[in-house]
Amino acid sequence: MFSPQGPSLRELCVQALSSVERGYDMLAPKFDHTPFRTPDSFVGATADALSELGPFDSGLDVCCGTGAGMLALRSVCEGPITGVDFSAGMLAQARSAHPGATFVRADARALPFTDSFDLAVSFGALGHFLPTDRPALFEGVHRALRPGGLFALPIGAPPPLASLPHLVTLGFDLTMRVRNAIWRPPFVMYYRTSPLPAVRDDLTAAGFAVTTVALTALGRRRDGSARCALILARKPAEVTDARSRTSSPQGA
């Protein structure tokens, strides 16, 4: 399907009946020939927005897949860049495409980094996390960033209720819910479980200061609003604890 180099319908069906990890391991060699890969326009618009906030030193791509987002890191980071994913197959493709980068296999809900990066990005991965998983994901990214570090992730605006994209995503999510109710292991991939207000609240709860930037280069909706926004979640810089100052003996 999709192209002569893409997966067949049978391969997609086998993937859909597998776990997320096993499914992506199988799909990895053909993933870049599917519409599931993050478009270059998406990566480019994000990199352009980040270029006005950088440059950055080290960068991390969370749920890097085959490495599309590494292109954004490479353009705005002056130091080493790292990708993390839990699919060995996807990481093998990413290593081949980006030989100068570091890749780590890990569950994004338990990132093995502390104060290691100045910038983290993530493209198209939120649908693989249930709302109950997002706190662990965001807390791990917060921990991985150095004080003052930035977490950037683009998120699309929801399609109008009467539009075909709305009906397609609604139908997809309903199908996945039925699939996961009757088949094991579950395959977590939903389009409608990460609305911007909920994501913003979870990022704030994880300790980030959150703003958004409209990615107008990716187009506008009929009402004039941007089709996509870039969430910018900043880890506050370290400050002296006020309680420790007031508890010091007078004259110390």
Backbone hydrogen bonds, N-H to C=O, Kabsch-Sander energy under -0.5 kcal/mol:
donor,donor_aa,acceptor,acceptor_aa,energy
3,S,1,M,-2.5
6,G,3,S,-1.5
12,L,8,S,-2.2
13,C,9,L,-2.2
14,V,10,R,-2.4
15,Q,11,E,-2.3
16,A,12,L,-2.5
17,L,13,C,-1.2
18,S,15,Q,-1.9
20,V,186,P,-0.6
23,G,19,S,-2.9
24,Y,20,V,-2.2
25,D,21,E,-2.0
26,M,22,R,-2.0
27,L,23,G,-2.0
28,A,24,Y,-1.9
30,K,27,L,-1.9
31,F,27,L,-0.8
31,F,28,A,-1.0
33,H,30,K,-1.7
34,T,31,F,-1.7
37,R,34,T,-1.0
43,V,39,P,-1.8
44,G,40,D,-3.1
45,A,41,S,-2.3
46,T,42,F,-1.7
47,A,43,V,-2.5
48,D,44,G,-2.5
49,A,45,A,-1.9
50,L,46,T,-2.4
51,S,47,A,-2.0
52,E,48,D,-0.7
52,E,49,A,-0.8
53,L,50,L,-1.8
54,G,50,L,-1.2
56,F,76,V,-2.5
59,G,80,P,-1.8
60,L,119,L,-2.1
61,D,82,T,-2.7
62,V,60,L,-0.7
62,V,121,V,-3.0
63,C,84,V,-1.5
64,C,61,D,-0.6
64,C,84,V,-2.0
67,G,64,C,-2.2
70,M,67,G,-0.9
71,L,67,G,-0.5
71,L,68,A,-1.4
72,A,69,G,-0.7
73,L,69,G,-1.6
74,R,70,M,-2.7
75,S,71,L,-1.2
76,V,72,A,-1.0
76,V,73,L,-0.7
77,C,73,L,-2.1
78,E,56,F,-3.3
79,G,57,D,-2.1
82,T,59,G,-2.4
83,G,102,T,-2.6
84,V,61,D,-2.4
85,D,104,V,-1.7
88,A,86,F,-0.7
91,L,87,S,-2.1
92,A,88,A,-1.9
93,Q,89,G,-1.5
94,A,90,M,-2.2
95,R,91,L,-2.7
96,S,92,A,-1.6
97,A,93,Q,-1.8
98,H,94,A,-2.2
101,A,98,H,-1.7
102,T,81,I,-2.2
104,V,83,G,-2.6
106,A,85,D,-1.5
106,A,104,V,-0.6
110,A,107,D,-2.3
111,L,108,A,-0.6
113,F,111,L,-0.6
115,D,143,R,-3.1
116,S,144,A,-2.7
117,F,144,A,-1.7
118,D,58,S,-1.9
119,L,58,S,-1.3
120,A,150,L,-2.6
121,V,60,L,-2.6
122,S,152,A,-1.2
124,G,122,S,-0.5
128,H,125,A,-2.2
129,F,126,L,-1.9
133,D,130,L,-2.4
134,R,130,L,-1.0
137,L,133,D,-2.0
138,F,134,R,-3.0
139,E,135,P,-2.6
140,G,136,A,-1.9
141,V,137,L,-1.9
142,H,138,F,-2.5
143,R,139,E,-2.2
144,A,140,G,-1.9
145,L,141,V,-1.5
146,R,117,F,-3.2
148,G,235,K,-1.5
149,G,146,R,-2.7
150,L,118,D,-2.2
151,F,233,A,-2.8
152,A,120,A,-3.0
152,A,150,L,-0.5
153,L,231,I,-1.8
155,I,229,A,-2.9
157,A,227,R,-2.9
163,S,160,P,-1.9
167,L,163,S,-1.7
168,V,164,L,-2.7
169,T,165,P,-2.6
170,L,166,H,-2.4
171,G,167,L,-2.5
172,F,168,V,-2.5
173,D,169,T,-2.5
174,L,170,L,-2.2
175,T,171,G,-2.3
176,M,172,F,-2.4
177,R,173,D,-2.1
178,V,174,L,-2.2
179,R,175,T,-2.7
180,N,176,M,-2.7
181,A,177,R,-1.3
182,I,178,V,-1.2
182,I,179,R,-0.6
183,W,179,R,-1.5
188,V,186,P,-0.5
189,M,187,F,-0.8
190,Y,127,G,-1.7
199,V,195,P,-2.3
200,R,196,L,-2.9
201,D,197,P,-2.2
202,D,198,A,-2.2
203,L,199,V,-2.3
204,T,200,R,-2.4
205,A,201,D,-2.3
206,A,202,D,-1.3
207,G,204,T,-1.4
208,F,203,L,-2.2
209,A,234,R,-2.5
210,V,208,F,-0.6
211,T,232,L,-2.3
213,V,230,L,-2.1
215,L,228,C,-2.6
216,T,214,A,-1.4
218,L,215,L,-1.8
219,G,216,T,-2.0
221,R,225,S,-3.4
224,G,221,R,-2.2
227,R,219,G,-2.4
229,A,155,I,-2.6
230,L,213,V,-3.5
231,I,153,L,-2.4
231,I,229,A,-0.6
232,L,211,T,-3.1
233,A,151,F,-3.1
233,A,231,I,-0.6
234,R,209,A,-2.9
234,R,232,L,-0.6
235,K,149,G,-3.1
244,S,241,D,-0.7
245,R,241,D,-1.2
246,T,242,A,-2.2
247,S,243,R,-1.4
248,S,245,R,-1.0
252,A,249,P,-2.0
